[in-house]
């Protein structure tokens, strides 16, 4: 959380000006929890004891400040569990899977879509069945198939240009092989006529 977000949180919780929030945050060394405690001591934020007397129903479990639970504490800031690397990594993986499922790999032949699969499935197939997936892709290229990524995150020209170049190379190789086979057939036919 950057400095401005911390100032905004302090303003919202304590109903103070930007200047006051900035000053208290600097006084607390940039720690949002320490700044909240300072404001509580100064009477800008009601303490939990005063706050529960106003409410008709008390909270079932009162979180302990500094407790690693992965939930928001009483003051609304994230606990230590949410600020560590695991939480960040977990969210990154979730967003990666979401993007992979929003985008897909399309397999076309003669401008007709034969199949489409989420990028997540394609990457998993490459990872777990590399020796099956890659030959199938190559065979598809030689059978006249073309591949392209579609979706909001991957529909970019530079990614699909690589697939187009692979298709063009496969077509060129097919033509060279056919030309060589025709040349061999012509020479075999002329040898048999003699």
N, C-alpha and C positions, 0 to 999 in steps of 0.2 A: 504494500500500500504506500503510495507516495505521500509527500508532505501535504499537498493540497487536499487529498482525500481525508487525511487525518484531521485537518482543520475543519473540513465540512462535517465530519462525524461529531467533533466537539461542539460545533455550532448547533447542530441538530439536537444533541442530547442536553446541552446546558442552556440553550437559548441565549447565546452570547454573541458579540460581534466578531468579525474576522480578526481584528487586532487583538482582542482578548484571547481568542482561541490560539492564535499564533504565538502570543507571548507565553501562555501556559504550556503549550507544546514545547517551545524552546526551553522553558524552565525545567521541564520534565525530561529533557535530553532526547526528544523525539519519540518517547514511549507513550503511546496512547493511554495505556492503563494507568501509568503514573500521573498523566495529565488529568484523567478522570478523578483519581483520588485527590489530587490537589484541589480540583473544583468542588469536590464533595466537602472537603475540609473548610473551604471558603464559603460554603452555603449556596453555591450556584447550582448544585445538583442535590436533590434530596437523597439522604443516605437510605440504604435498604431498610433499616429499622423504621424510619419515618414513612417510607413508601408503602410498606406492608400494612401500616396502621390505617392508611387511607383506603386500601383495597378491602373489599368484603371477604375475599377469599385469598388465602395465602398460597404461594406456589407449593406444589407437591414436593419437589426436591430443589433445594437451594444450591446452585452450583458453587463449588469452591473455586476461588480465584486461583488461577495457575493450574487447575486440574486439567489433565490431558484427556479430553473426552471426544474431540472432533466436533463438538457442538458450540454454538455461540454461548458465551458466558452471560452472566446477569447483566453486564454493562453493554452487551451487543457486539463486542469485538471478537475476533476469531481466536480460538484457543491455540495453544502451541502445536497441537496435532495438525491443524489446518495450515500452519505456516511452514512445516517441515517439507523436505524434498519428496517424501512419499505421496503426500496429498497433491503436490504439483504434478508429479509424474502420473498419478492416477487420472487427474483431469486431462492431461495431455493425451494419454492413451484413449480416454473416452472421446475426446474431440477428433482424434485420428480415425477411430472406428466410425464416428458419425460422418466424417467427410468421405471415408471409403465407401460407406453405404449410400451416400447421396449421389456418388458418381459411379459410372459403369464403363465396362469395356464392351464395345459392340463389335460383333463379327458380321461382316457384310460380304455378299457375293453378288456381283452384277447389280449394285446399288439396292439390293434387298437385304434387310437385316435378318440374318439367320438366328442369331442369339445375342443376348446381352447378359452380362454378369456383373455384380457389384465389384468394385476394385478390391474390396476386402477379401472376397473369395478368390480373385485372381492372384493376389499377393500370397494368400495362404497356399494356393496350389503351387505357385512358384517355389515357395519355401519348403513345403512338405513333400511335393512330388515333382521336383525340378526335372528329373530325368524322363518324366512322362510329359510334362507340360510344354517344355521347350520344343521337343520333336513334333508334338502336335501342332504347335504354332507354325513351325517351319513347313510341315506337310500342308497345313492350311494355306500358307502363302503360295506354295506350288500348285495348289488346287484352285487358285484364283480368288482366294478369300483376302479381304483386307480388314484391318483392325483400326479402331479409333476409340479414344477416350471421350466420353460425353458426360456432361454434368456441370454444375455451377463452379466447381473448383478446378477441374482438369481440362475443360474444353478450351485449350489454348493451342495456337498454331504450332509452336515449336515442339510440343509433345507429339502431336499427330503427324508432323512432318517426318519424324523418325519412322513411324509406322508406314507412311507413304513411300519413303525411300526403300524400306525393306521390301515392300510390295513390288516396286519398280525393279529392284535387284533380282527378285525371284522371277519376274517376267523376263528379264534379260537373260538370266541363266537358262530358263525354259526354252527361249528362242535359240540360244546358242546350242543347246543339246539337240533340239529338233533339227537345226541346220546341219549339225554333224551327223546325225542319224540319216538325214536325207542324202547327204553327200556319200555316206558309206553305202546306203542302199543303191544309189546311182552307180557307184563304182562296182558293186557286186552284180548289178544287172548287166553292166557292160562287159564284165568278165564272163558271165554265163552265156552271153550272146556270141562270144568268139569261139 
